[in-house]
C-alpha cells in the first residue's frame, strides 16, 4: 500500500532574515510566517489530506495549526520530527561561527556529518529518528495523505536517508526547503519516491490520490 507524505518546513521565523541556526531554540513566527501558515491551512482545507503531524517546537505547531483546524483534526505531535540540535552553532549565523573558528565551518560545509558542529546532535541519529517517524506515519495511514510540518535541516536529512543519499551531503543534495512549501514523497514498504520539491501552496493543486501499483 502506497502512502503519501506532504513535507512542509514551518513558516518564516524572527531569525530568518539573519539566517541564524534556530535548532531546538523556540523562535516565534513573523507576521509573514503566520500568513504562510494560514495559506497552508487554506490549501489543506481544499481536501485530499487525511491527517496532520508536526514537530513539538512552537514554530512547527503554529504552522500546522490552521491546516489541522481546516481539516477538523488534532495534529499529531511527534518528537522524532523536532529540529536538529546544532550545539555550538545554535542561535548563531554561519558568518559569526566562521569568525571564531573558520576550520569548523569549512569542515561543516564539506560534510555536515563528519564535520558536524561541536556538541550538535549526530546526523545519523537525527536521520534515524526522523525516518522512523515518517515511516511510522506511512504505516499508520496506508493509502492516505499526511501533512507533516517540521524543519529545514531535519527534513533534508530525512530525505537523504529515505532516498539513499549520503547524509553528510544533505546541504548539497537539497540546498534548502522553502518556508511553508510542499515537498511530496510516496512511501511503499521500504521504497520511497520523491514526487515534488518546494512547491508553493499558491501553485499546488489539492493532492490527488496516491498512484496504485500492482498488489496495492
C-alpha positions as semicolon CSV with decimal commas, in nm:
position;residue;x (nm);y (nm);z (nm)
1;X;0,000;0,000;0,000
2;X;0,136;0,341;-0,101
3;X;0,112;0,633;0,141
4;X;0,181;0,994;0,054
5;X;0,357;1,236;0,289
6;X;0,348;1,611;0,223
7;X;0,656;1,752;0,395
8;X;0,649;2,119;0,494
9;X;0,907;2,341;0,658
10;X;0,745;2,571;0,916
11;X;0,669;2,935;0,835
12;X;0,922;3,216;0,845
13;X;1,066;3,294;1,189
14;X;1,219;3,600;1,352
15;X;1,567;3,461;1,283
16;X;1,502;3,404;0,913
17;X;1,638;3,738;0,787
18;X;1,967;3,686;0,975
19;X;1,985;3,319;0,873
20;X;2,051;3,207;1,230
21;X;2,053;2,838;1,314
22;X;1,740;2,801;1,527
23;X;1,776;2,431;1,600
24;X;1,592;2,341;1,919
25;X;1,553;2,707;2,022
26;X;1,185;2,804;2,016
27;X;1,176;3,103;1,782
28;X;0,848;3,281;1,706
29;X;0,695;3,311;1,360
30;X;0,700;3,650;1,191
31;X;0,377;3,805;1,059
32;X;0,477;3,666;0,719
33;X;0,524;3,323;0,879
34;X;0,173;3,342;1,024
35;X;0,040;3,432;0,679
36;X;0,224;3,132;0,532
37;X;0,060;2,909;0,794
38;X;-0,281;3,049;0,701
39;X;-0,213;2,985;0,330
40;X;-0,113;2,628;0,412
41;X;-0,435;2,587;0,606
42;X;-0,642;2,717;0,313
43;X;-0,466;2,475;0,079
44;X;-0,519;2,178;0,311
45;X;-0,884;2,272;0,353
46;X;-0,947;2,215;-0,018
47;X;-0,936;1,844;0,054
48;X;-0,718;1,543;-0,001
49;X;-0,534;1,543;0,332
50;X;-0,622;1,283;0,593
51;X;-0,406;1,378;0,891
52;X;-0,157;1,635;1,019
53;X;0,164;1,566;1,212
54;X;0,423;1,812;1,336
55;X;0,735;1,873;1,540
56;X;0,688;1,966;1,906
57;X;0,863;2,301;1,857
58;X;0,631;2,601;1,864
59;X;0,709;2,732;1,516
60;X;0,607;2,398;1,362
61;X;0,297;2,360;1,578
62;X;0,180;2,712;1,492
63;X;0,235;2,644;1,123
64;X;0,040;2,318;1,141
65;X;-0,247;2,468;1,341
66;X;-0,452;2,628;1,059
67;X;-0,428;2,314;0,844
68;X;-0,545;2,093;1,130
69;X;-0,830;2,335;1,204
70;X;-0,936;2,339;0,839
71;X;-0,949;1,959;0,837
72;X;-1,113;1,928;1,178
73;X;-0,834;1,708;1,314
74;X;-0,589;1,728;1,602
75;X;-0,227;1,749;1,487
76;X;-0,014;1,458;1,600
77;X;0,296;1,596;1,774
78;X;0,598;1,369;1,721
79;X;0,928;1,420;1,899
80;X;1,105;1,245;1,613
81;X;1,023;1,547;1,395
82;X;1,193;1,813;1,610
83;X;1,480;2,003;1,457
84;X;1,844;1,901;1,494
85;X;2,025;2,046;1,796
86;X;2,312;2,244;1,646
87;X;2,519;2,258;1,963
88;X;2,791;2,523;1,921
89;X;2,604;2,664;1,621
90;X;2,271;2,709;1,798
91;X;2,141;3,064;1,762
92;X;2,438;3,180;1,554
93;X;2,494;3,271;1,191
94;X;2,750;3,095;0,975
95;X;2,944;3,423;0,950
96;X;2,968;3,453;1,327
97;X;3,093;3,097;1,354
98;X;3,343;3,146;1,072
99;X;3,499;3,442;1,251
100;X;3,551;3,231;1,563
101;X;3,653;2,901;1,406
102;X;3,683;2,902;1,025
103;X;3,810;2,544;1,017
104;X;3,496;2,418;1,191
105;X;3,278;2,593;0,935
106;X;3,487;2,461;0,647
107;X;3,451;2,103;0,775
108;X;3,076;2,151;0,814
109;X;3,039;2,286;0,462
110;X;3,239;1,997;0,317
111;X;3,048;1,722;0,501
112;X;2,778;1,807;0,754
113;X;2,806;1,458;0,904
114;X;3,176;1,415;0,972
115;X;3,212;1,791;1,016
116;X;2,909;1,850;1,239
117;X;2,929;2,146;1,477
118;X;3,076;2,065;1,820
119;X;2,810;1,948;2,063
120;X;2,546;1,901;1,794
121;X;2,321;1,601;1,750
122;X;2,490;1,345;1,522
123;X;2,340;1,349;1,174
124;X;2,290;0,972;1,180
125;X;2,083;0,988;1,498
126;X;1,869;1,270;1,359
127;X;1,815;1,071;1,039
128;X;1,715;0,758;1,231
129;X;1,450;0,928;1,445
130;X;1,311;1,135;1,156
131;X;1,292;0,842;0,917
132;X;1,127;0,621;1,177
133;X;0,866;0,891;1,247
134;X;0,788;0,928;0,877
135;X;0,778;0,555;0,807
136;X;0,554;0,505;1,108
137;X;0,313;0,769;0,979
138;X;0,306;0,591;0,642
139;X;0,236;0,257;0,813
140;X;-0,047;0,402;1,020
141;X;-0,207;0,579;0,725
142;X;-0,197;0,317;0,446
143;X;-0,318;0,469;0,122
144;X;-0,359;0,805;0,295
145;X;-0,209;1,151;0,270
146;X;-0,044;1,309;0,574
147;X;0,071;1,670;0,604
148;X;0,397;1,677;0,802
149;X;0,524;2,011;0,937
150;X;0,883;2,008;1,059
151;X;1,217;2,178;0,988
152;X;1,463;2,266;0,715
153;X;1,760;2,058;0,828
154;X;1,572;1,762;0,972
155;X;1,359;1,713;0,660
156;X;1,660;1,736;0,427
157;X;1,846;1,475;0,633
158;X;1,538;1,251;0,629
159;X;1,504;1,290;0,252
160;X;1,864;1,182;0,205
161;X;1,813;0,881;0,431
162;X;1,489;0,774;0,261
163;X;1,630;0,819;-0,089
164;X;1,965;0,650;-0,021
165;X;2,180;0,965;-0,048
166;X;2,485;1,037;0,174
167;X;2,363;1,202;0,494
168;X;2,656;1,441;0,516
169;X;2,567;1,581;0,173
170;X;2,217;1,694;0,264
171;X;2,312;2,061;0,217
172;X;2,433;1,983;-0,136
173;X;2,152;1,749;-0,241
174;X;1,882;1,980;-0,105
175;X;2,019;2,336;-0,066
176;X;1,707;2,446;0,123
177;X;1,340;2,382;0,177
178;X;1,131;2,695;0,141
179;X;0,907;2,805;0,427
180;X;0,559;2,651;0,407
181;X;0,622;2,496;0,063
182;X;0,528;2,137;-0,017
183;X;0,772;1,853;-0,078
184;X;0,588;1,534;-0,163
185;X;0,709;1,178;-0,116
186;X;0,547;0,839;-0,155
187;X;0,637;0,550;0,072
188;X;0,553;0,194;-0,025
189;X;0,707;-0,063;0,205
190;X;1,079;0,004;0,209
191;X;1,073;0,216;-0,107
192;X;1,048;0,595;-0,122
193;X;0,985;0,813;-0,428
194;X;1,025;1,191;-0,446
195;X;0,730;1,338;-0,637
196;X;0,784;1,712;-0,596
197;X;1,012;1,960;-0,420
198;X;0,946;2,309;-0,282
199;X;0,607;2,368;-0,445
200;X;0,435;2,682;-0,307
201;X;0,082;2,622;-0,180
202;X;-0,036;2,901;-0,411
203;X;0,065;2,685;-0,710
204;X;-0,006;2,335;-0,577
205;X;-0,337;2,168;-0,664
206;X;-0,519;1,980;-0,391
207;X;-0,342;1,643;-0,358
208;X;-0,471;1,364;-0,580
209;X;-0,497;1,005;-0,453
210;X;-0,164;0,818;-0,444
211;X;-0,076;0,614;-0,751
212;X;-0,168;0,248;-0,725
213;X;0,083;-0,018;-0,814
214;X;0,002;-0,381;-0,873
215;X;-0,061;-0,550;-0,542
216;X;-0,171;-0,232;-0,361
